[in-house]
């Protein structure tokens, strides 16, 4: 009887592990689809348009975060607030850059066909 319980537990654990692998695979595929994330609010949409302009230029941009900063708002912040603002802005830039690259990869594949 002890072997049956151990065998059932083994198979249950194996099935759970398999489900987790499939869940992680589906999750990664879902993140590759454009517009899979929650849509942007008005401010983020304007920021995304600015990011697109920066990335679509033919020149190399050394500091894109500096170009995205809202200077009026930035100057009203404390030192900690400025740091938090820069970190949040850089995180948004990273997400928007990956979205921009995914969209342009898909568009380039569609135009080749």
C-alpha positions as a printed Julia matrix, in Angstrom:
113×3 Matrix{Float64}:
  0.0    0.0     0.0
  2.85   2.35    0.73
  4.17   2.05   -2.81
  0.81   3.08   -4.32
  0.68   6.27   -2.27
  4.26   7.11   -3.16
  3.56   6.38   -6.8
  0.46   8.59   -6.84
  2.35  11.42   -5.2
  5.12  11.11   -7.77
  2.69  11.28  -10.68
  0.78  14.18   -9.14
  4.03  16.14   -8.71
  5.09  15.32  -12.26
  1.76  16.53  -13.64
  1.95  19.74  -11.61
  5.45  20.41  -12.9
  4.3   19.83  -16.45
  1.41  22.28  -15.99
  3.81  24.92  -14.68
  6.12  24.47  -17.66
  3.21  24.87  -20.07
  1.93  27.9   -18.16
  5.33  29.62  -18.34
  5.63  28.82  -22.05
  2.17  30.22  -22.8
  2.9   33.29  -20.72
  6.12  34.02  -22.62
  4.38  33.58  -25.98
  1.58  35.92  -24.86
  4.11  38.63  -23.97
  5.53  38.51  -27.5
  2.22  39.52  -29.08
  1.96  43.28  -29.69
 -0.65  45.07  -27.6
 -0.77  42.13  -25.22
 -0.16  44.37  -22.26
 -2.73  46.71  -20.8
 -3.35  49.69  -23.02
 -1.66  52.96  -22.14
 -3.38  55.91  -20.56
 -3.24  59.32  -22.27
  0.1   60.35  -20.71
  1.72  57.03  -21.54
  0.39  57.16  -25.09
  1.98  60.61  -25.58
  5.18  59.28  -24.06
  5.08  56.29  -26.41
  4.73  58.61  -29.4
  7.8   60.54  -28.21
  9.71  57.26  -27.78
  8.73  56.27  -31.33
 10.04  59.57  -32.66
 13.33  59.09  -30.83
 13.77  55.52  -32.03
 12.76  56.23  -35.63
 15.46  58.86  -36.08
 18.44  57.91  -38.18
 20.88  59.29  -35.64
 22.22  57.68  -32.49
 20.61  59.06  -29.34
 22.99  59.06  -26.38
 20.51  59.85  -23.6
 16.88  59.25  -24.58
 15.67  59.55  -20.99
 16.85  63.16  -20.91
 14.69  63.89  -23.94
 11.65  62.28  -22.31
 11.84  64.19  -19.03
  9.1   66.73  -18.35
 11.37  69.51  -17.05
  8.61  71.58  -15.41
  7.49  68.6   -13.35
 11.04  67.37  -12.73
 12.18  70.7   -11.25
  9.38  70.63   -8.64
 10.48  67.26   -7.22
 12.74  66.57   -4.24
 15.98  64.64   -4.71
 14.29  61.32   -3.89
 11.36  62.2    -6.11
 13.71  62.99   -8.99
 15.42  59.63   -8.61
 12.1   57.79   -8.47
 10.88  59.72  -11.53
 14.01  58.8   -13.51
 13.73  55.12  -12.54
 10.03  54.99  -13.44
 10.68  56.79  -16.72
 13.53  54.46  -17.62
 11.37  51.41  -16.88
  8.6   52.79  -19.09
 11.14  53.58  -21.81
 12.43  50.02  -21.72
  8.9   48.58  -22.05
  7.97  51.02  -24.82
 11.19  50.36  -26.7
 10.53  46.62  -26.68
  6.94  47.23  -27.87
  8.24  49.48  -30.66
 10.79  46.87  -31.74
  8.18  44.09  -31.72
  5.78  46.14  -33.8
  8.45  47.03  -36.35
  9.69  43.43  -36.57
  6.16  42.28  -37.32
  5.63  45.06  -39.82
  8.91  44.3   -41.56
  7.99  40.62  -41.82
  4.59  41.53  -43.25
  6.08  43.85  -45.86
  8.58  41.19  -47.0
  5.8   38.73  -47.76
